[in-house]
């Protein structure tokens, strides 16, 4: 089988049978497309001719090009998934990546805003929304919900109007692996969404759609637009690290743990399959505590 065709078929399998999200499938397809191009440059176009040596060379080339360990680890996971599937479905004679070792991913603590920084950010959005401009009202509702519920950006943009229960202060989302969960949010987010629905959504609506958050063109708001919004907001706030919507998810999770929330409850809220993934936020809380100690204790 042609390697390029194998990558396409594997992407279909991930979406249709494994229930992977569109973003995850896109990432796998991108990584494996790079592998296909690399193999072609070595005169290899057939999936059955892919060898462990070729895969190691591909990862080594990425390392020399300056790719981070987390990116290389993701590439390794993608190719191991592909070759394992090809072997199980008997489209190749052997699993070339079965002995491929993945580099350990970088373990940087995520960016987390302070409660005061979040208050200032939200106050600025509320001041803009006071103009009654539909997009400003929508932006406030989006950010309030992102912070209140610790949702992923794809989960927020994927919401329909029917997904939100304003009476129970909950939202039903479909997360990674097509797993559905019900997530709570607070009163400020409720007020922002109610105002958006009553005042702004009608002004943005183009063709009839069930989507909750709409773009200026009247269609479902895209993740790229939310990334742009959040990165613009965070660019004015001191702090290092990524400045996308995930920073608000990190912030919400850390603030919950700082406030005494149970780790397993936070795991459920975030939709993490493994408690180990959620435990990164306990490290963040510990680092914040150390920082406070060092700056406040006279004998630190």
Secondary structure as GFF3:
##gff-version 3
##sequence-region A 1 300
A	DSSP	alpha_helix	3	16	.	.	.	ID=ss1
A	DSSP	alpha_helix	22	41	.	.	.	ID=ss2
A	DSSP	three_ten_helix	47	49	.	.	.	ID=ss3
A	DSSP	alpha_helix	52	64	.	.	.	ID=ss4
A	DSSP	alpha_helix	69	88	.	.	.	ID=ss5
A	DSSP	alpha_helix	115	129	.	.	.	ID=ss6
A	DSSP	alpha_helix	134	149	.	.	.	ID=ss7
A	DSSP	alpha_helix	153	157	.	.	.	ID=ss8
A	DSSP	three_ten_helix	161	163	.	.	.	ID=ss9
A	DSSP	beta_strand	164	165	.	.	.	ID=ss10
A	DSSP	beta_strand	170	174	.	.	.	ID=ss11
A	DSSP	three_ten_helix	176	178	.	.	.	ID=ss12
A	DSSP	beta_strand	180	184	.	.	.	ID=ss13
A	DSSP	alpha_helix	187	195	.	.	.	ID=ss14
A	DSSP	pi_helix	196	200	.	.	.	ID=ss15
A	DSSP	alpha_helix	201	204	.	.	.	ID=ss16
A	DSSP	alpha_helix	223	234	.	.	.	ID=ss17
A	DSSP	alpha_helix	246	258	.	.	.	ID=ss18
A	DSSP	alpha_helix	263	270	.	.	.	ID=ss19
A	DSSP	alpha_helix	275	278	.	.	.	ID=ss20
A	DSSP	alpha_helix	280	296	.	.	.	ID=ss21
###
